[in-house]
Amino acid sequence: MKIIANNPETYIAQIPEDKQAAFTQLRDTIKANLTQGFKEVLSYGMIGYVVPLELYPSGYHCDPKLPLPFISIAAQKNFIALYHMGIYADKALLDWFVKEYPKHSPTKLDMGKSCIRFKKPDQIPFDLIAELCKKMTVSDWIERYELNLKK
């Protein structure tokens, strides 16, 4: 599902009605729990949370004019996706999340390298997502990102 929008509200308005409430709650959960310094933007056709260029002028290595991405959320045809670059870059954080997930959700974890797919919007573990958002600060993310660039 491709959504064309110029702000988060326009993005959400285009999401099918059966996913809108859960998507909005996911966005609200992220915004309420992310550590200070991340900024909400639209990028790559999704709502994203980035380290702004003011805090990290080097930007994203793929395109240094872009801010460093951290979390993105998207409404896909068959699921809601949460992309968390910290999980991809930090094995300890990934291991924690995988271990905690069954304690917070009756559904099986459906995950790629950084993508967590929620096929049942009413079963998104918002409390776990809140905890995940608090686990990495902007400076933690920059440090982890730069370590992984050197590999």
N, CA, C and O of each residue as an XYZ file, in Angstrom:
604
protein
N       0.853     -1.164      0.000
C       0.000      0.000      0.000
C       0.903      1.232      0.000
O       1.745      1.388      0.884
N       0.731      2.087     -0.971
C       1.529      3.300     -1.051
C       0.677      4.484     -0.607
O      -0.416      4.719     -1.122
N       1.209      5.217      0.361
C       0.518      6.395      0.865
C       1.360      7.614      0.524
O       2.551      7.671      0.830
N       0.731      8.576     -0.108
C       1.394      9.836     -0.437
C       0.864     10.882      0.545
O      -0.336     11.150      0.604
N       1.784     11.462      1.311
C       1.367     12.444      2.316
C       2.493     13.439      2.546
O       3.659     13.158      2.269
N       2.122     14.611      3.058
C       3.133     15.612      3.384
C       3.194     15.909      4.882
O       3.963     16.762      5.326
N       2.374     15.193      5.653
C       2.450     15.291      7.110
C       1.837     14.034      7.722
O       1.086     13.324      7.054
N       2.151     13.757      8.983
C       1.643     12.519      9.610
C       0.120     12.407      9.626
O      -0.416     11.312      9.456
N      -0.572     13.500      9.824
C      -2.039     13.443      9.882
C      -2.628     13.022      8.537
O      -3.572     12.234      8.488
N      -2.067     13.549      7.448
C      -2.518     13.166      6.109
C      -2.206     11.693      5.846
O      -3.000     10.981      5.230
N      -1.048     11.250      6.316
C      -0.672      9.840      6.186
C      -1.715      8.962      6.886
O      -2.244      8.023      6.292
N      -2.001      9.271      8.134
C      -2.932      8.465      8.931
C      -4.334      8.483      8.328
O      -5.030      7.469      8.362
N      -4.752      9.606      7.785
C      -6.092      9.710      7.188
C      -6.270      8.756      6.012
O      -7.398      8.400      5.671
N      -5.171      8.339      5.390
C      -5.241      7.446      4.229
C      -5.150      5.966      4.595
O      -5.301      5.100      3.733
N      -4.906      5.681      5.856
C      -4.820      4.291      6.315
C      -6.239      3.716      6.382
O      -7.161      4.417      6.801
N      -6.432      2.463      5.979
C      -7.764      1.858      6.106
C      -8.286      1.989      7.537
O      -7.539      1.884      8.510
N      -9.567      2.217      7.624
C     -10.216      2.498      8.906
C      -9.942      1.438      9.971
O      -9.810      1.764     11.151
N      -9.856      0.168      9.560
C      -9.656     -0.902     10.533
C      -8.257     -0.879     11.166
O      -8.020     -1.575     12.154
N      -7.338     -0.093     10.613
C      -5.977      0.007     11.159
C      -5.674      1.377     11.768
O      -4.670      1.535     12.462
N      -6.523      2.355     11.519
C      -6.220      3.725     11.935
C      -6.034      3.884     13.436
O      -5.074      4.522     13.866
N      -6.917      3.327     14.237
C      -6.830      3.509     15.687
C      -5.538      2.897     16.237
O      -4.845      3.522     17.039
N      -5.221      1.688     15.808
C      -4.002      1.032     16.290
C      -2.762      1.783     15.814
O      -1.802      1.941     16.568
N      -2.783      2.246     14.563
C      -1.640      2.986     14.033
C      -1.447      4.287     14.810
O      -0.323      4.651     15.157
N      -2.530      4.971     15.074
C      -2.462      6.220     15.847
C      -1.938      5.952     17.250
O      -1.125      6.719     17.766
N      -2.391      4.883     17.861
C      -1.905      4.535     19.198
C      -0.421      4.175     19.164
O       0.317      4.508     20.091
N       0.016      3.504     18.113
C       1.437      3.183     17.972
C       2.252      4.468     17.846
O       3.280      4.618     18.506
N       1.805      5.378     17.016
C       2.492      6.671     16.858
C       2.546      7.411     18.193
O       3.598      7.914     18.587
N       1.418      7.474     18.880
C       1.366      8.169     20.170
C       2.295      7.516     21.189
O       2.953      8.208     21.967
N       2.350      6.200     21.186
C       3.228      5.459     22.105
C       4.690      5.810     21.838
O       5.456      6.063     22.768
N       5.064      5.824     20.579
C       6.447      6.157     20.215
C       6.760      7.584     20.632
O       7.775      7.830     21.284
N       5.899      8.531     20.264
C       6.156      9.935     20.581
C       6.248     10.177     22.085
O       7.051     10.997     22.530
N       5.451      9.485     22.860
C       5.439      9.676     24.310
C       6.638      9.046     25.013
O       6.965      9.419     26.140
N       7.291      8.093     24.352
C       8.340      7.327     25.040
C       9.739      7.447     24.451
O      10.708      7.036     25.089
N       9.863      7.994     23.262
C      11.203      8.195     22.705
C      11.959      9.183     23.582
O      11.379     10.129     24.116
N      13.241      8.955     23.721
C      14.050      9.868     24.504
C      14.192     11.199     23.751
O      13.982     11.262     22.539
N      14.542     12.226     24.466
C      14.625     13.572     23.909
C      15.650     13.643     22.775
O      16.712     13.024     22.836
N      15.307     14.409     21.746
C      16.233     14.662     20.653
C      15.797     14.097     19.312
O      16.169     14.634     18.269
N      15.020     13.032     19.320
C      14.522     12.487     18.061
C      13.423     13.411     17.527
O      12.724     14.073     18.295
N      13.286     13.442     16.210
C      12.318     14.325     15.565
C      11.424     13.501     14.638
O      11.901     12.616     13.928
N      10.136     13.796     14.652
C       9.195     13.117     13.762
C       9.242     13.760     12.376
O       9.189     14.983     12.241
N       9.341     12.920     11.360
C       9.376     13.370      9.966
C       8.615     12.371      9.097
O       8.247     11.287      9.550
N       8.390     12.746      7.871
C       7.951     11.787      6.861
C       9.166     11.474      6.008
O       9.796     12.372      5.449
N       9.487     10.202      5.914
C      10.618      9.811      5.084
C      10.398      8.402      4.555
O       9.810      7.552      5.222
N      10.880      8.179      3.354
C      10.743      6.874      2.711
C       9.277      6.408      2.671
O       9.003      5.209      2.727
N       8.354      7.346      2.574
C       6.939      7.010      2.494
C       6.339      6.511      3.796
O       5.306      5.841      3.795
N       6.988      6.837      4.910
C       6.526      6.402      6.234
C       6.660      7.558      7.224
O       7.290      8.575      6.932
N       6.063      7.384      8.382
C       6.319      8.303      9.486
C       7.587      7.813     10.162
O       7.689      6.647     10.543
N       8.545      8.705     10.306
C       9.819      8.306     10.865
C      10.248      9.182     12.026
O       9.764     10.299     12.209
N      11.164      8.644     12.796
C      11.760      9.339     13.932
C      13.260      9.292     13.703
O      13.856      8.218     13.620
N      13.861     10.465     13.603
C      15.241     10.583     13.154
C      16.053     11.421     14.133
O      15.512     12.131     14.981
N      17.377     11.312     13.985
C      18.290     12.223     14.660
C      18.461     13.394     13.697
O      19.038     13.218     12.623
N      17.977     14.579     14.051
C      18.049     15.698     13.115
C      19.491     16.100     12.802
O      20.405     15.865     13.593
N      19.666     16.701     11.648
C      21.003     17.120     11.214
C      21.638     18.107     12.191
O      22.863     18.183     12.283
N      20.823     18.858     12.916
C      21.364     19.787     13.917
C      22.132     19.033     15.005
O      23.103     19.552     15.557
N      21.693     17.804     15.313
C      22.359     17.002     16.339
C      23.415     16.071     15.763
O      24.370     15.708     16.449
N      23.246     15.687     14.512
C      24.195     14.780     13.858
C      24.394     15.240     12.415
O      23.787     14.697     11.492
N      25.254     16.253     12.228
C      25.439     16.856     10.902
C      25.945     15.890      9.830
O      25.778     16.156      8.640
N      26.557     14.779     10.227
C      27.041     13.813      9.240
C      25.899     13.168      8.472
O      26.092     12.704      7.348
N      24.699     13.135      9.072
C      23.535     12.564      8.409
C      23.658     11.074      8.163
O      24.544     10.404      8.693
N      22.758     10.582      7.358
C      22.678      9.163      7.024
C      23.728      8.839      5.968
O      23.824      9.546      4.965
N      24.510      7.795      6.171
C      25.622      7.509      5.263
C      25.183      7.275      3.812
O      25.942      7.556      2.884
N      23.978      6.770      3.615
C      23.484      6.535      2.254
C      23.213      7.851      1.516
O      23.329      7.927      0.293
N      22.855      8.874      2.277
C      22.636     10.216      1.742
C      22.833     11.202      2.893
O      21.901     11.463      3.653
N      24.034     11.746      3.022
C      24.353     12.621      4.155
C      23.477     13.873      4.281
O      23.518     14.555      5.306
N      22.687     14.179      3.247
C      21.755     15.310      3.351
C      20.534     14.950      4.187
O      19.791     15.828      4.627
N      20.331     13.646      4.405
C      19.172     13.173      5.170
C      19.548     12.945      6.628
O      20.674     12.546      6.926
N      18.608     13.198      7.537
C      18.887     12.910      8.945
C      18.995     11.403      9.180
O      18.495     10.594      8.398
N      19.655     11.057     10.265
C      19.884      9.648     10.606
C      18.591      8.990     11.067
O      18.049      9.372     12.105
N      18.077      8.000     10.314
C      16.825      7.336     10.708
C      17.019      6.447     11.937
O      18.093      5.891     12.161
N      15.956      6.331     12.718
C      15.988      5.471     13.908
C      14.785      4.532     13.922
O      14.956      3.313     13.914
N      13.586      5.077     13.943
C      12.349      4.280     13.932
C      11.457      4.811     12.817
O      11.402      6.017     12.574
N      10.767      3.910     12.148
C       9.738      4.285     11.178
C       8.534      3.391     11.398
O       8.656      2.254     11.855
N       7.371      3.925     11.066
C       6.146      3.123     11.125
C       5.399      3.295      9.803
O       5.371      4.378      9.218
N       4.800      2.202      9.355
C       4.109      2.217      8.075
C       2.896      1.310      8.120
O       2.878      0.288      8.806
N       1.892      1.708      7.377
C       0.719      0.859      7.190
C       0.900      0.142      5.856
O       0.929      0.776      4.802
N       1.020     -1.154      5.907
C       1.141     -1.967      4.703
C      -0.215     -2.629      4.441
O      -1.130     -2.526      5.258
N      -0.335     -3.297      3.317
C      -1.617     -3.910      2.951
C      -2.108     -4.897      4.008
O      -3.282     -4.882      4.377
N      -1.198     -5.765      4.500
C      -1.616     -6.831      5.403
C      -1.106     -6.692      6.840
O      -1.320     -7.581      7.664
N      -0.440     -5.592      7.136
C       0.101     -5.432      8.487
C       0.520     -3.987      8.737
O       0.622     -3.173      7.819
N       0.756     -3.704     10.003
C       1.378     -2.454     10.421
C       2.830     -2.804     10.720
O       3.111     -3.784     11.409
N       3.748     -1.997     10.200
C       5.170     -2.279     10.376
C       5.836     -1.231     11.260
O       5.564     -0.035     11.156
N       6.702     -1.709     12.119
C       7.564     -0.845     12.914
C       9.001     -1.230     12.560
O       9.410     -2.378     12.737
N       9.745     -0.269     12.065
C      11.150     -0.478     11.713
C      11.981      0.191     12.801
O      11.867      1.396     13.025
N      12.803     -0.581     13.466
C      13.628     -0.058     14.570
C      15.084     -0.371     14.252
O      15.526     -1.514     14.374
N      15.818      0.651     13.847
C      17.205      0.441     13.443
C      18.087      0.028     14.618
O      19.102     -0.640     14.419
N      17.717      0.412     15.834
C      18.488      0.025     17.008
C      18.487     -1.479     17.223
O      19.501     -2.054     17.621
N      17.360     -2.115     16.963
C      17.277     -3.574     17.080
C      18.213     -4.238     16.067
O      18.866     -5.238     16.366
N      18.264     -3.667     14.876
C      19.128     -4.202     13.823
C      20.604     -4.042     14.178
O      21.424     -4.898     13.843
N      20.941     -2.944     14.856
C      22.341     -2.612     15.120
C      22.871     -3.114     16.459
O      24.084     -3.139     16.669
N      21.989     -3.511     17.358
C      22.410     -3.866     18.718
C      21.842     -5.237     19.095
O      20.657     -5.361     19.403
N      22.694     -6.256     19.067
C      22.239     -7.627     19.333
C      21.634     -7.780     20.722
O      20.664     -8.517     20.891
N      22.187     -7.100     21.714
C      21.640     -7.201     23.071
C      20.208     -6.664     23.113
O      19.351     -7.233     23.789
N      19.951     -5.579     22.400
C      18.601     -5.018     22.347
C      17.664     -5.969     21.608
O      16.525     -6.171     22.030
N      18.129     -6.541     20.528
C      17.339     -7.531     19.787
C      17.002     -8.721     20.680
O      15.849     -9.149     20.735
N      17.996     -9.251     21.375
C      17.768    -10.404     22.252
C      16.761    -10.076     23.343
O      15.893    -10.890     23.660
N      16.879     -8.874     23.920
C      15.918     -8.446     24.949
C      14.505     -8.423     24.365
O      13.572     -8.947     24.973
N      14.350     -7.820     23.193
C      13.029     -7.690     22.590
C      12.419     -9.056     22.283
O      11.250     -9.298     22.582
N      13.201     -9.936     21.692
C      12.712    -11.279     21.344
C      12.282    -12.030     22.599
O      11.277    -12.740     22.583
N      13.028    -11.881     23.674
C      12.697    -12.558     24.937
C      11.428    -11.975     25.570
O      10.605    -12.710     26.116
N      11.281    -10.668     25.491
C      10.136     -9.997     26.121
C       8.832    -10.122     25.332
O       7.750    -10.128     25.921
N       8.926    -10.219     24.029
C       7.734    -10.188     23.186
C       6.644    -11.171     23.621
O       5.488    -10.766     23.735
N       6.964    -12.440     23.867
C       5.899    -13.383     24.245
C       5.212    -13.036     25.578
O       4.097    -13.492     25.832
N       5.850    -12.257     26.401
C       5.251    -11.833     27.674
C       4.199    -10.744     27.458
O       3.389    -10.474     28.345
N       4.214    -10.116     26.269
C       3.347     -8.968     26.009
C       2.340     -9.185     24.888
O       1.448     -8.361     24.684
N       2.478    -10.286     24.163
C       1.591    -10.503     23.021
C       1.266    -11.989     22.867
O       2.147    -12.836     23.014
N       0.004    -12.304     22.570
C      -0.366    -13.702     22.338
C       0.024    -14.177     20.941
O      -0.049    -15.372     20.652
N       0.437    -13.254     20.073
C       0.798    -13.634     18.710
C       2.281    -13.953     18.611
O       3.089    -13.473     19.405
N       2.619    -14.757     17.639
C       4.017    -15.088     17.371
C       4.718    -13.856     16.805
O       4.139    -13.126     16.001
N       5.949    -13.626     17.218
C       6.733    -12.508     16.716
C       7.009    -12.704     15.227
O       7.550    -13.734     14.825
N       6.643    -11.730     14.419
C       6.865    -11.740     12.981
C       7.836    -10.604     12.689
O       7.459     -9.433     12.672
N       9.100    -10.974     12.459
C      10.139     -9.962     12.407
C      11.196    -10.269     11.361
O      11.578    -11.421     11.157
N      11.662     -9.206     10.700
C      12.821     -9.267      9.828
C      14.000     -8.661     10.575
O      14.011     -8.650     11.806
N      14.989     -8.158      9.850
C      16.171     -7.610     10.518
C      15.855     -6.399     11.378
O      16.333     -6.305     12.509
N      15.068     -5.480     10.869
C      14.692     -4.316     11.674
C      13.185     -4.107     11.660
O      12.684     -3.189     12.309
N      12.469     -4.931     10.940
C      11.028     -4.764     10.751
C      10.236     -5.713     11.634
O      10.442     -6.926     11.611
N       9.333     -5.143     12.408
C       8.409     -5.932     13.217
C       7.038     -5.753     12.573
O       6.551     -4.631     12.438
N       6.427     -6.853     12.179
C       5.137     -6.803     11.493
C       4.015     -7.196     12.454
O       4.083     -8.221     13.132
N       2.990     -6.359     12.493
C       1.815     -6.625     13.330
C       0.630     -6.855     12.405
O       0.068     -5.911     11.849
N       0.252     -8.138     12.247
C      -0.849     -8.489     11.357
C      -2.208     -8.308     12.022
O      -3.229     -8.175     11.346
N      -2.212     -8.303     13.348
C      -3.454     -8.097     14.095
C      -3.318     -6.791     14.878
O      -2.738     -6.772     15.963
N      -3.854     -5.701     14.326
C      -3.672     -4.393     14.961
C      -4.142     -4.323     16.415
O      -3.610     -3.546     17.208
N      -5.130     -5.130     16.757
C      -5.643     -5.104     18.131
C      -4.729     -5.843     19.112
O      -5.004     -5.872     20.312
N      -3.650     -6.435     18.613
C      -2.740     -7.174     19.495
C      -1.322     -6.606     19.495
O      -0.370     -7.304     19.845
N      -1.185     -5.345     19.103
C       0.128     -4.701     19.167
C       0.479     -4.504     20.644
O      -0.330     -3.964     21.398
N       1.666     -4.931     21.068
C       2.059     -4.779     22.476
C       2.601     -3.368     22.756
O       3.812     -3.151     22.807
N       1.685     -2.427     22.934
C       2.069     -1.024     23.087
C       2.980     -0.795     24.289
O       3.884      0.039     24.232
N       2.747     -1.530     25.379
C       3.608     -1.360     26.557
C       5.040     -1.803     26.261
O       5.988     -1.187     26.748
N       5.205     -2.849     25.480
C       6.541     -3.305     25.098
C       7.206     -2.304     24.149
O       8.403     -2.038     24.262
N       6.435     -1.756     23.222
C       6.972     -0.743     22.302
C       7.404      0.488     23.107
O       8.429      1.097     22.801
N       6.638      0.853     24.119
C       7.016      1.984     24.978
C       8.362      1.717     25.646
O       9.229      2.591     25.670
N       8.537      0.513     26.187
C       9.817      0.150     26.813
C      10.951      0.189     25.801
O      12.035      0.691     26.099
N      10.709     -0.335     24.613
C      11.720     -0.350     23.561
C      12.170      1.067     23.213
O      13.360      1.314     23.018
N      11.228      1.987     23.136
C      11.549      3.367     22.778
C      12.435      4.046     23.820
O      13.181      4.968     23.492
N      12.359      3.606     25.043
C      13.143      4.212     26.125
C      14.550      3.628     26.235
O      15.386      4.161     26.965
N      14.814      2.550     25.525
C      16.066      1.808     25.697
C      17.281      2.453     25.031
O      18.414      2.102     25.362
N      17.071      3.389     24.101
C      18.213      3.948     23.385
C      18.031      5.459     23.234
O      17.023      5.928     22.705
N      19.023      6.205     23.707
C      19.007      7.652     23.558
C      19.583      8.039     22.193
O      20.120      7.199     21.471
N      19.463      9.312     21.860
C      20.060      9.803     20.617
C      21.560      9.521     20.616
O      22.094      9.024     19.624
N      22.243      9.833     21.712
C      23.695      9.610     21.753
C      24.026      8.116     21.693
O      25.012      7.733     21.064
N      23.210      7.260     22.343
C      23.409      5.803     22.232
C      23.291      5.365     20.770
O      24.105      4.583     20.280
N      22.264      5.880     20.079
C      22.027      5.477     18.701
C      23.168      5.943     17.790
O      23.630      5.184     16.938
N      23.615      7.171     17.964
C      24.724      7.669     17.144
C      25.968      6.814     17.372
O      26.646      6.435     16.418
N      26.264      6.513     18.622
C      27.438      5.697     18.940
C      27.329      4.309     18.296
O      28.281      3.833     17.678
N      26.177      3.669     18.441
C      25.967      2.335     17.869
C      26.043      2.390     16.343
O      26.646      1.521     15.713
N      25.436      3.402     15.765
C      25.449      3.590     14.313
C      26.884      3.720     13.799
O      27.268      3.062     12.833
N      27.661      4.568     14.449
C      29.041      4.781     14.003
C      29.893      3.523     14.190
O      30.759      3.236     13.364
N      29.657      2.782     15.254
C      30.388      1.507     15.439
C      30.088      0.538     14.309
O      30.990     -0.132     13.806
N      28.825      0.461     13.908
C      28.441     -0.448     12.830
C      28.954      0.018     11.467
O      29.201     -0.809     10.590
N      29.114      1.305     11.279
C      29.674      1.809     10.018
C      31.121      1.385      9.835
O      31.584      1.187      8.711
N      31.830      1.248     10.945
C      33.254      0.895     10.903
C      33.476     -0.582     10.597
O      34.578     -0.974     10.212
N      32.447     -1.402     10.762
C      32.592     -2.850     10.543
C      32.750     -3.186      9.082
O      32.883     -4.358      8.730
